[in-house]
Each structure stands twice: as C-alpha cells, then as structure tokens.
Amino acid sequence: MLQKLGIEGIYIIHAKTGYELHEKRIKTIFGGLGLDYEFVTDGDPSLFTDNLLSRYFCGEIKSKLKTGILSCTLNHILSYERIIRDKNRYALVFENDPFFTGDFVKEIELIAKEADTLLPGFIISLENTLLEFPHYSVIKKNKYLYPVDHGRFAGAYLIDLKAAQDILVHLKTTKCCTAIDLWHNTLIDSGVTKMYWAYPAIIEQGSHIGMMSSTISSKQKNVFRRIKWLSQKYYKTYAWRWFGSK
C-alpha cells in the first residue's frame, strides 16, 4: 500500500520476550491497514556478545546505558542495516507502542510526498512524545515538514536510504556512545543527517501517554500518567506554543 509512495520497509523495534501484548497489538493495527512490517529483535540482550556490541558502540557502553535501552538502540541501528540490505527508498521505524492520532495512511502519504521535495539524507520525526512543535509563526498551510536541529525521541520516524547509509558509514569511525534519541541529535550536530518534524505529529507513543508499559523503562500503564499526559498535551498544544522559540 505504501510502496507507491517510496515507503518500502516498516521496521518495529521489539523484544524477543515479555511484550506479547505489544506484539499482538502491532499485528492487529498494522495488519488491519494491510501494511507489511518486520519486527527487529536481533539486538535482544539474549544475543549480546562483546563482538556484536563493539561493532557499533564505544567500549564503555554497558556502563553508560541500561540493558533495555542498549538493546533498543542496537535494534534501531540494525534496522538501518535492513534498510540498506533491501534498498528501501524510504522506511518507517517504530518502537513497539505506536498510537495513530488519525488516518495514518492518508497522513503518511502527505508526508512522503513532501519528503520527495527534500534533498536526500534525512530523518522525519512523526511523533509528539516531547510535546514539541514548530512555532505558530513558521507553520504554513499544506506544509507538513519543518527543519529542526534536534529530534523528538525515536519512537516513530521516516528515514531515507541515504541517511541510513551515511549513519552506518559514520559509525565505522565514530561509535555510538548513548541512547538512540540522543545519538540522533549527535548525528545532526555532526552533519551526518538532517532532521525534520512532521506537523501535525501523527504518532503518539503508548509508553509515554499512559496507555502501555515500556520495553526500556519501569513506567507502567497508569491512569494518572494518562491524565498528566493529556493535561500537558492540551497546554503545550494550545497555549505554550504561542510563547515558544521560533
């Protein structure tokens, strides 16, 4: 369905065990939309070896990151290898708890079409996890992508083939020493890739909005977290942004 837009791969960052509910839900929502996808679990902690980790990470990475975060970061990197393997023009990378905010297929079609106008070598953040949005003053009608200097976590994004290639080339000489979302920011600062935010954001991350537990933290599904998220979302969507930086 999305191949005609150039989106030739969908990769779900997942864990081998312990998150069967997440897996079942992914199969339901993506299957219901007729979307083909792959779970990426080759970076599961059960598969860690010194050789595997040293291929991608700095030597002290085990002391820097908790095991779940390290596994998540590794799976993101391994998804880039699959993108290159399959020569995906564009790919979507999701962590295993996405919630669509609207008509996902229609919204990603608009984003992909605008992505066609960009110079190759980019990541497009699709989520609202940090509740950061473009300032009202720069938003334009029928424009969906806005250049920025940092990401909004790494729960859902579109990445093109050149960005995946450039990241892995960079990784050969400069190993990853932090979690995936912070590493994206390092890559942006180093000029390895460019970052855009999709606006409106089209994905919410279940582990951050109180709807699901997370594979990389102790946060559990919780009604109070849900209420807190909704109040913050309302404030930052309709009030705070009038005064944010341009």
C-alpha positions, 0 to 999 in steps of 0.5 A, a space after each residue: 500500500 505504501 510502496 507507491 509512495 517510496 515507503 518500502 520497509 516498516 521496521 518495529 523495534 521489539 523484544 524477543 520476550 515479555 511484550 506479547 501484548 505489544 506484539 499482538 497489538 502491532 499485528 492487529 493495527 498494522 495488519 488491519 491497514 494491510 501494511 507489511 512490517 518486520 519486527 527487529 529483535 536481533 539486538 535482544 540482550 539474549 544475543 549480546 556478545 562483546 563482538 556484536 556490541 563493539 561493532 557499533 558502540 564505544 567500549 564503555 557502553 554497558 556502563 553508560 546505558 541500561 540493558 533495555 535501552 542498549 538493546 533498543 538502540 542496537 535494534 534501531 541501528 540494525 534496522 538501518 542495516 535492513 534498510 540498506 540490505 533491501 534498498 528501501 527508498 524510504 522506511 518507517 521505524 517504530 518502537 513497539 507502542 505506536 498510537 495513530 492520532 488519525 488516518 495514518 495512511 492518508 497522513 503518511 502519504 502527505 508526508 512522503 510526498 513532501 519528503 520527495 521535495 527534500 534533498 536526500 539524507 534525512 530523518 522525519 520525526 512523526 511523533 509528539 512524545 516531547 510535546 514539541 512543535 514548530 512555532 505558530 509563526 513558521 507553520 504554513 498551510 499544506 506544509 507538513 515538514 519543518 527543519 529542526 536541529 534536534 529530534 523528538 525521541 525515536 519512537 516513530 520516524 521516516 528515514 531515507 536510504 541515504 541517511 541510513 547509509 551515511 549513519 552506518 558509514 559514520 559509525 565505522 569511525 565514530 561509535 555510538 556512545 548513548 541512547 538512540 534519541 540522543 545519538 540522533 541529535 549527535 548525528 545532526 550536530 555532526 552533519 551526518 543527517 538532517 532532521 525534520 518534524 512532521 506537523 501535525 505529529 501523527 504518532 503518539 507513543 503508548 509508553 509515554 501517554 499512559 496507555 502501555 508499559 515500556 520495553 526500556 523503562 519501569 513506567 507502567 500503564 497508569 491512569 494518572 500518567 494518562 491524565 498528566 499526559 493529556 493535561 500537558 498535551 492540551 497546554 503545550 498544544 494550545 497555549 505554550 506554543 504561542 510563547 515558544 522559540 521560533 
